[in-house]
Amino acid sequence: MNHGTPLLWFNAMASLTDKHCVPCERGTKPLDEAAVRQYLDELRCPWEVVDNKKIRAEFSFKDFDEAMFFANEVAAVATSEDHHPDMHISFKRVVIELTTHAIGGLSENDFILASKIESC
């Protein structure tokens, strides 16, 4: 029996948008595939997992102005959480990739920020 799973389940049940990103301590391990799947279930948009090291989502807009407005909203949220995504902006599209560079993979912070991005 994995005694860590119930605690993870309990923590994941709290709303991700109500949480805040916290710095990862040295030695923190990235989330395993099961934990990543649990956190993905909490998100509304279809985030793609890339090599179990980052999550990626594409957002489409009617024009460049809407795409830039969204990108600026995401930048403000990311700054307030001190957790910054990679953003790729094109004419009517914004692609966002989240990872926790300090641990070389995914942490709860990535899913907290993803949840907040979905509200932008």
Helices and strands as residue ranges (DSSP letters): H 4-13, G 16-18, H 33-40, E 48-50, E 54-60, H 64-81, E 86-90, E 93-98, G 101-103, H 108-118
